[in-house]
Amino acid sequence: MSHDKVILVTGGSGLVGKAIEWVVENDKGRFGKMEDEKWIFLTSKDGDLRSAEATRAIFDKYKPTHVIHLAALVGGLFKNMKYKLDFLRDNLLINDNVLHTSHEHKVKKVVSCLSTCIFPDKTTYPIDETMIHNGPPHDSNFGYAYAKRLIDTQNKAYYEQFGDKFTSAIPTNVFGPHDNYDLQDSHVIPGLIHKCYLAKKNGTPFVVAGSGKPLRQFIYSRDLAKLFIWVLREYDEVDPIILSVGEKDEVSIKDVADAIVNAIDFKGGYSFDTTKADGQYKKTASNEKLLKYLPDFQFTPFETAVKESVEWFIQNYDNARTGKH
């Protein structure tokens, strides 16, 4: 059976890739798999995207017509600070190989995943899509941030020189099933889920670093997956689009910890260690552009999404990315 669309997802085994796979297979509405689509989810075992040769071999094998590009060298704050050159070089190579090979194979559309950390460190809020190149990113992760920013620059150059439909999406903080729960190297929600789970298991207190006051926008991975599928099928701009809940849906780190305590049914001692730094107080992003296109999109309520994430983690604890493997 031939398919009109062969959609290649790089980074297919990560948090967002797994969510897209879940939505494609399970959604019975507009975001589920279409008759004419074949979806391929790549993992690092399929080849090293830092190598132009390996990337070409993957494209020769699968002959994609569309690409969702999620693959990246990623890490928590301390890794980003320590390995700035690695994060810059590896991501530049991955992105250049995926975009250029897509161009050579006449791929009809590429949607790359950026990150809100690419925005200028000194900025006004809310952040919107026009501000990406308005000043240097935060010094702690400039290697990763500049490599990701250049995707936007390359997309415009491919479009202006060749008419290629390459675009990008910028999610805010993503969480959900298949997240990285390694306590040394995870983002805030999976890290706190793992920490609270261990506190319950071991009968020890649950201590959250910082005051709990900073505000963040969190997007559930399965909501983000639906939006990525929509961007691939329907969004026609080369300019990037922020995929996020609204400003009114910002939650504090204390709200996050409370939702996790409830979902895990933790009854022990629970406190905040205010001797630890809080990081940036807020990084609010505007989802106004997204709402112009999808005014009726239903985001999963935050507590529901946390509960589903916790349930997945507990059920899959032995195989989850916890740093033990």
C-alpha positions in Angstrom: 0.0 0.0 0.0 1.5 3.3 -1.0 1.1 6.4 1.2 0.9 9.9 -0.1 2.6 11.2 3.0 5.5 9.6 4.8 6.1 11.5 8.0 9.5 11.1 9.6 9.8 12.1 13.3 13.4 12.5 14.5 13.8 12.1 18.2 10.9 9.7 18.1 11.6 8.0 21.4 11.7 11.2 23.5 9.0 12.9 25.5 7.4 14.7 22.5 8.0 12.0 20.0 6.3 9.4 22.2 3.4 11.8 22.7 2.9 12.3 19.0 3.0 8.5 18.4 0.3 8.1 21.2 -1.9 10.8 19.6 -1.5 9.4 16.1 -2.5 6.0 17.3 -5.3 6.9 19.8 -7.0 10.1 18.8 -10.2 9.5 17.0 -10.7 13.0 15.8 -8.7 15.5 13.7 -5.3 14.7 15.2 -5.3 11.0 14.7 -3.7 9.1 11.8 -5.0 9.8 8.4 -5.6 7.2 5.7 -2.9 8.5 3.5 -0.2 8.9 6.2 2.6 6.6 7.2 4.4 7.6 10.4 8.0 6.7 11.1 9.5 7.4 14.6 13.3 7.4 14.5 15.5 6.7 17.5 19.2 7.1 18.0 19.6 3.5 16.9 18.5 4.4 13.4 21.6 6.5 12.9 23.6 9.4 14.2 22.1 12.6 12.8 25.4 14.5 13.6 26.7 12.6 10.5 25.6 13.8 7.1 26.2 10.3 5.7 24.0 8.6 8.3 21.3 11.2 7.9 21.3 10.7 4.1 21.1 6.9 4.6 18.0 7.4 6.8 16.3 9.6 4.2 17.2 7.3 1.4 15.7 4.4 3.3 12.4 6.0 4.3 11.9 8.6 1.6 9.9 11.0 3.8 7.6 13.6 2.3 7.2 15.4 5.7 9.5 15.7 8.7 8.9 16.6 12.4 12.3 17.4 13.7 12.6 16.9 17.5 16.1 15.3 17.8 18.6 17.3 19.8 21.3 17.0 22.4 19.5 18.1 25.5 20.2 18.3 29.2 19.4 20.0 32.4 20.9 23.3 33.6 24.2 22.0 34.9 25.0 20.0 31.7 24.1 23.1 29.6 26.5 25.2 31.6 29.3 22.7 31.5 29.2 21.6 27.9 28.3 24.7 26.0 30.5 23.9 23.0 29.1 20.3 22.8 25.5 21.6 22.9 26.3 24.2 20.2 28.3 21.9 17.8 26.2 18.8 18.1 22.9 20.6 17.6 24.3 22.7 14.7 25.3 19.4 13.0 22.0 17.7 13.7 19.9 20.6 12.5 22.0 21.3 9.4 21.9 17.7 8.4 18.2 17.2 8.9 17.3 20.5 7.1 19.7 20.1 4.2 18.9 16.4 3.6 15.2 17.4 3.7 15.9 20.0 1.0 17.9 17.5 -1.1 15.0 15.0 -0.9 12.4 17.7 -1.8 10.6 17.1 1.5 7.3 19.1 1.3 7.4 20.4 4.9 9.7 20.3 7.9 8.5 21.4 11.4 11.4 21.8 13.8 11.1 22.0 17.6 12.7 25.1 19.2 12.6 26.1 22.9 11.7 29.1 24.9 15.3 29.3 26.2 16.2 30.8 22.8 14.6 34.1 23.7 16.7 37.0 24.9 17.7 37.0 28.5 16.7 40.7 28.9 13.3 41.1 27.4 9.7 42.3 28.1 6.8 40.0 28.9 4.9 38.3 27.5 7.5 37.0 25.0 6.2 36.5 21.4 7.5 35.0 18.2 8.9 38.3 16.9 11.5 38.6 19.8 13.7 35.6 19.1 16.7 37.5 17.8 16.4 40.7 19.9 19.4 40.1 22.1 21.6 37.4 23.6 20.0 34.4 25.3 20.7 33.6 29.0 24.4 32.9 29.4 23.8 29.5 31.2 22.7 27.8 27.9 23.9 29.9 25.1 25.4 27.0 23.2 22.0 25.2 22.9 20.1 28.4 22.5 22.1 29.7 19.6 22.0 26.4 17.8 18.2 26.3 18.1 17.9 30.0 17.1 19.7 29.2 13.9 17.0 26.8 12.8 14.7 29.9 12.4 17.4 31.6 10.4 17.9 28.6 8.2 14.2 28.1 7.7 13.9 31.7 6.3 17.0 31.2 4.1 15.7 27.9 2.6 12.4 29.5 1.9 13.8 32.7 0.4 16.4 30.9 -1.8 14.5 27.7 -2.7 10.8 28.1 -1.6 11.2 25.2 0.9 8.3 25.1 3.5 10.4 24.7 6.6 9.0 26.1 9.8 9.3 25.7 13.6 7.3 25.5 16.8 8.3 26.8 20.2 6.8 24.9 23.1 6.9 26.2 26.7 7.8 23.7 29.5 6.7 20.2 28.4 5.9 17.3 30.7 4.1 14.0 30.5 4.6 10.2 30.0 8.1 9.1 28.8 9.7 12.2 30.4 13.3 12.1 31.7 12.9 11.5 35.5 16.6 11.4 36.3 17.0 13.4 39.5 20.4 14.7 38.4 19.3 15.9 35.0 15.5 16.4 34.7 13.2 19.3 34.4 11.1 20.5 37.3 7.9 18.3 37.0 9.5 14.9 36.3 12.2 15.7 38.9 9.6 16.5 41.6 7.4 13.5 40.6 10.4 11.2 41.1 11.4 12.9 44.4 7.9 12.7 45.8 7.5 9.1 44.8 10.8 8.2 46.6 9.8 10.2 49.7 6.5 8.2 49.9 8.3 4.9 49.3 11.0 5.6 51.9 8.9 7.4 54.4 11.1 10.5 54.2 10.1 14.2 53.9 9.4 15.8 50.4 11.6 18.9 50.2 11.2 21.2 47.2 14.2 23.4 46.3 13.5 27.1 46.4 10.5 29.2 47.6 7.9 27.7 45.3 7.0 31.2 44.0 8.3 31.3 40.5 5.7 31.1 37.7 5.8 28.8 34.7 3.6 27.8 31.7 3.5 24.0 31.4 2.1 22.2 28.4 1.1 18.5 28.6 3.0 16.5 26.0 -0.2 15.0 24.5 -1.6 18.5 24.0 1.6 19.6 22.4 1.6 16.5 20.2 -1.8 17.5 18.8 -0.5 21.0 18.1 2.6 19.6 16.3 0.3 17.5 14.1 -1.8 20.5 13.4 1.3 22.6 12.5 2.5 19.9 10.2 -0.9 19.6 8.4 -2.3 23.1 8.5 0.1 25.9 9.6 1.5 27.6 6.5 3.9 30.2 7.8 7.7 30.0 7.8 7.8 32.1 10.9 7.7 30.2 14.1 4.7 29.7 16.4 4.6 29.4 20.2 2.7 26.4 21.4 1.6 27.0 24.9 -1.2 27.5 27.4 -2.1 31.1 28.0 -0.7 33.6 30.4 -3.8 33.0 32.7 -2.7 29.3 33.0 0.7 30.1 34.5 1.2 28.1 37.7 3.7 28.5 40.5 6.2 25.8 41.5 4.2 25.5 44.7 1.1 24.7 42.6 3.1 22.1 40.8 4.3 20.5 44.0 0.8 20.5 45.5 -0.6 18.8 42.4 2.1 16.1 42.6 1.6 15.6 46.3 -2.2 15.0 45.6 -1.6 12.7 42.6 0.9 10.6 44.5 -1.3 10.7 47.7 1.7 11.7 49.7 1.0 12.2 53.4 4.5 12.9 54.8 6.4 16.1 55.7 6.4 18.5 52.8 8.4 21.8 52.8 10.3 24.3 50.6 14.1 24.8 51.1 14.4 28.6 50.7 18.2 28.4 50.9 18.1 27.1 47.3 18.0 29.6 44.4 14.7 30.1 42.6 15.9 30.8 39.1 14.0 33.3 36.9 10.7 34.4 38.5 8.8 34.2 35.3 9.3 33.6 31.5 5.8 34.3 30.3 5.1 33.5 26.6 2.1 34.7 24.6 0.0 32.1 22.8 -2.0 34.8 21.0 -0.9 33.7 17.6 -1.8 30.1 18.3 -5.3 31.2 19.5 -5.9 33.2 16.3 -5.6 29.9 14.4 -7.1 27.5 17.0 -9.4 29.5 19.2 -11.3 26.4 20.5 -8.3 24.2 21.3 -8.9 22.4 24.6 -5.9 22.1 26.8 -5.9 19.3 29.4 -6.5 20.7 32.9 -3.1 21.0 34.7 -4.1 18.7 37.6 -5.4 16.0 35.2 -2.2 16.1 33.2 -0.1 15.8 36.3 -2.2 12.9 37.5 -1.9 11.1 34.2 1.9 11.7 34.2 2.3 10.4 37.8 0.2 7.3 36.9 2.4 6.6 33.9 5.5 7.0 36.0 4.4 4.6 38.7 3.2 2.0 36.2 6.5 2.2 34.2 8.9 2.9 37.0 11.2 0.0 36.2 11.6 1.1 32.6 11.4 4.9 32.9 14.4 7.2 32.5 15.3 7.6 36.1 19.1 7.6 35.9 19.3 4.0 37.0 19.7 2.6 33.5 
